[in-house]
Amino acid sequence: MNNKKKICSICHIEKPLTEFYRQRFGNGKYRPTARCGKCASKSSKEYRIRNKKKVAKTTAKYQRKNRDKVRNWNRNWAKKNPDKMREMWKKYYIQNRDKIILRARKWKRDNAGKANAWARKNRIKNLEKRKNATKKWMQKHPEKAQEYNERRRCKIMNAIGDWTATEWKTLCDRYGNKCLRCHKTNVALTADHVIPLSKGGTNFIWNIQPLCLSCNSTKGIRSDDYRFDHRFDTTIIRAAS
């Protein structure tokens, strides 16, 4: 067992050699450094703070020269420290959110083929995970889910117009949050098109009436209008652009 000790040149405290870094000298032999590990780390940190630009320039130059070596080291470190890596990326994303989004959009535009291939591969790989996440989100945001589903259906049928979850909520509140056909209030409401999309109806909010799923199915493709007030307030109508 090595019980040798050495005095640190910075803190002047006698410490075991195990607390000193080992440095290789010109003769090829390794010897303990003059400063202990704690003092060396402190001095290095202070130097980096005082010389940020110089350190950044030197680091960038080294990374360009040793790109593969640096990448392999980073990958190995990330595998060994997944929790630290996750926290670092989370902090970085919060501080640089707009920059990251713009960079990602630019990359997708410039590499459309790669982006689409990666998206398809990712969807297949995480199909069940995506399904569960989507189902959970839809249960948590039913109004938004209905808005997106209607917008998708209208896009397929080439119908003009759209409405938002806020407009839908305002519309339901206006009619007392009840089905306009059966007048029940304890049922989930669906957005029914007064003039069906299959007959040329639009997807604007003024062509929507709240009906329960049963009444919506019963109405079918008829143009039955169950609204008792056709004079909509301008506050709940979003002008078509």
PyMOL commands that set and color helices and strands:
alter all, ss='L'
color gray80, all
select helices_A, chain A and resi 17-19+37-50+52-65+67-80+82-95+97-110+112-125+127-140+142-156+165-174+197-199+205-207+213-219+234-236
alter helices_A, ss='H'
color red, helices_A
select strands_A, chain A and resi 5-7+14-16+20-24+30-36+189-193+208-212
alter strands_A, ss='S'
color yellow, strands_A
deselect
rebuild
show_as cartoon
